[in-house]
């Protein structure tokens, strides 16, 4: 009975991820082509969109693809300890990168909305824009390198479990598990939530601004809210249940986390391209027609 339930669950997950991933990959590639053809019009507040789309494509074609193949055959595609170690490092690092880049961008969007020219000075661009992007990228990859690959504990991989089970530090190092959960998951999720709520309140209070400024504020706010909503909707259930798994562990909460909530994280990179697409102006024309020369800059986002 249990084996039949697991087999059915794997089949549902396989078709669910496959059906969503194929159009998502196509959409991501189309958006990247669009960006390449509009590269002269890319400004600083477009960088988040470009980074999210590239990361989404990368995660779908590697990490999520490995999971799809696992759910298809019920076994890890490459049965080696080296692959399992790399897969866990890659999975955790990509998720951490997405969370931290979204968390910082939620804070940074306040600057874009209310201080439009704050990146005009070179040192401000480095300190408040490029440097946080580098930190958001480097930190999760280096952290999980240290706790998964360079850790002295010995990983016990199971090739019949998605991701080959969990890294050994999650079993043998409870302090590090708590740190990982609080700092790398709870903190960025709360940062995304609070920053976006504050942004909405600030935009609503600025109605006395002239109409063109208000229109720009609303559009920049809406773009961020679309991204943030994805993270909050699909990460929040896992985060709440993760509190029980971390501080009040039980077989029931662990089963819910592993079999039902873990897959929700994949919805973020899969759905990101579909959230980006409606915000791109002249998408079809730019994608399928030759770009014409013009005196002024061409429109990029619908602002």
N, C-alpha and C positions, 0 to 999 in steps of 0.2 A: 504493500500500500504506500509506504513511504517512498520507495523507489519510483513508483508510478507518478506520485505527486511531484517529485524532483524532476523527473523526465518531462512532465507537462510544463513545469515552471521554466525549465531550460528552453523548451520549444517556443513558449510564448515570448520569452526574452529575446531569443534569436530573431524571430520574425519582427518583433517590435523594434529592435535596434536596427535591423537591416532595412526595413521599410523607411525608417526615418533618416538613416545615415546616407543612403544613396542620393536623394534630392538635396540633402544638406551639403554634401561634397560638391555637387554640381553648382549649387548656389554660391558656395564659398569661392570656387574657382572663378566664377563669373564676376563676383565682387572684386576679387584681386585684379582681374583683367581691367575692370572698370577703374580701379585705383591707378593702375599703371598708365592708362590713357588720360587720366586726369591729374597726373602727378604734379603738374605745375600749379595746381590750385589747392594742393593739400596744405592745410595749416595745422597749428599745434593741437587744436581740439579735435582734429580728425585722427590723430595718432592712436587714440584708444580704440576706435573702430577698426582700424587696420590691424592693430596688434591682436585684438580679440578674434578677428576673422582668421588670421594666420594661425593662431594658437588652436582655434577650433578645428581647422582643417588638419593640422598636425596631430591633434589628439584623436580625431575620428579615424584617420588613415593608419594609425599605429595602435594606440592603447585600446580604443573601442573596437577596432578591427580584431585584435587578439581576443577580446571578450566575445565577440560575435562568433568567431571560430570555435572558441571553447564551448559556448552554448550549443553549437551545431553538433560537435562530436563528443561532448562530455569529458574532454580531456585537454590539457594545455597543449598547444600546437607544437611547442619545442620542449621536450621533456629533459631539461638540463637545469642544474642549480644556477648556473651563470645567467641563463635567460630569465629565470624566476626572480633572481636578485635585481637584474636590470629592469624588468617589467614593473616591479614594486617601486623601485626608485623613480622611474619614469612617470608612473601613475600618480604617486603622491606629489612629485615635484610639479607636474603640470597643473594639478588641482590647486596646489598652493600658489603657483604663479598667477593663475586666473583670479583667485580670491584676493590676493594682495594688490594686484594691479587694478582690480575693480574697487577695492577699498580706498586706495589712494586717489583714484580718478574721481570718486564720489566727493572727496574733500576738495580736490583741485577744481572741480567744476564750479564751485563757489567763486573761485578767482576768475574763471572764464566768463561767468555770467555777470558778476558785479564789478570786475576790474578788467575790462577788455584788453587794456594795453599793458598789463603787468608783465608780460613776457617780451616786451619790446627791448628790454635791457638784457645783454648777453648773459651776465652772471645770474640773473633771475631765471632765465631759461634753463641754465645748467643746474641751479640749486633746486628749483621748484618743479621742473619738468623732466629733464633727462636723468638726473641723479636718482629720483625716486623710482623711475622705470628700471634703472639698472639694479637698484636694491631689491625691488620686487621680483626681479628675475633671478638674481644671484642667491638671495637668502634661501628660498625653498629648495633649490637644487643643491646648495652646499649643506644645508641642514640634513636633508634626507640622504645625502652622500655619506655623512658622518654616522648617522644612526642605522642605516640599512646596509651600505656597502663596506664601510670601514669599521663597523662595530665588531667588537671581539666576540660577542655571543654568536652561537652557531644557529643558522636558520634551518628549520625543519620543513622543507617544502613538500607539499602534497600535490602531485600533478593532476589529481582528480577534483581539485577545488579551484575556482576562479581566482586568478592572481597567485595561484600556488599556496593559498592560505595567507597568513599575516607574517610580517617580519618578526624576528625573535625579540626585538626590543619591546614590542607590544605585550609580550608575555613575561619577560624577565625584568623589565625596568619600569615599574609603575610610575615613578616620578617623571620619567621622560614621556610616558604616555599621557600623563596629565598635562605636562607642558605643551606637548604637541597638540592636544585637543583644545586647550584654552587659548594658546597663543596663535596657532596656525589655522584654527577653524572658528572658534567662538569670537575672538577679537575682530577679525576682518568682517565677519557677518554682522556683528553689532555695529561696526564702523560704517558699513554700507547702509544699514538701516537708519541709524541716527543721522548720518550726513544727508541722506536723501529726504528724510522728514524735515530737517532744518531747512534744506534748500527749497522745498515746496512752501514752507511758511514764509521764507524771505521773499520769494517771488510774489506771493499773494500780497504781502505788505508793501511792495514797491509799485502799486498801481498808479501812484501819482506821477511816475515817470512818463515821459512822452511815449506815444504809441509805438513808434518803431523800436525803441529800446525795449519796451515791454514785450513786443512780439518776439524779438530775438531771445530774451530771457526765457520765455515760455518754450520756445523750440529747443534751446540747449538743455533746458530742464527736462523736457519730455524725452529727448534722446537718451539722457542718462537714466531716467526712471524706467524706460523700457529694458535696458540692460540690467539694472539693479533688481527689478521685479523678478527676472529670471533667476538670479542668484538667491534671492530671498525665498521664493516659492519652493525651489528644489533643494536648497541647502538647509532650510530651517527645520523640516521634519527630521532629517538626519542629525542635525545639531541637537535638537531637543532630546531625541532618543539616545544620542551619544552621551548626554549627561547621565542617564541611567546606566549605560554600559560602562562608563568611566568610574562613577562614584557609587552606584548601587548595582553592580553587575549581576546578571541572571541569564540563564539559558534562553528565556523568552525574549528579553530585550536584544540579546546578541543574535538570535534567529531573525528577528524583525529587521535588525540593522543589515545583516548579511544578505538575506534572501529577498527583501522587499524595498528597503530604503536606499541601499547602496547604488542601485541602478538609476535612481533619480539624479545623481550627480552628473551622469552622462547626458542628461537632457539639456544642460547648460551649453556645452559646446555644439550640440546638435542643433539647437534652436537659435543660437546667436545669429547665423546668416539670415534667417527669416525675419529677425527683428531689425537687422541692418537694412535689408532690401527696401522697405517702404520709404526710408529716409534719403534714398539716393535719387537725385533729380536727373531726368533724362537718361535713365538707366538703359533702356532698350536702345535708344538712339545712339548712345555712346558705345554700347557693347557691339552693335551690329553694323554701325555705319562708320565710315572713315571720318576721322576728326578734322573739321574744317578750321582753317586759320582765322583768327579773329583779332581785332585790335585790343579789346578789353578781355579780362579774365572770364573764363566760362564758369557757370554755376556748378557747385559741387553738391552741397547739401541744400535742402529746401529750407533756407533761413529767410 
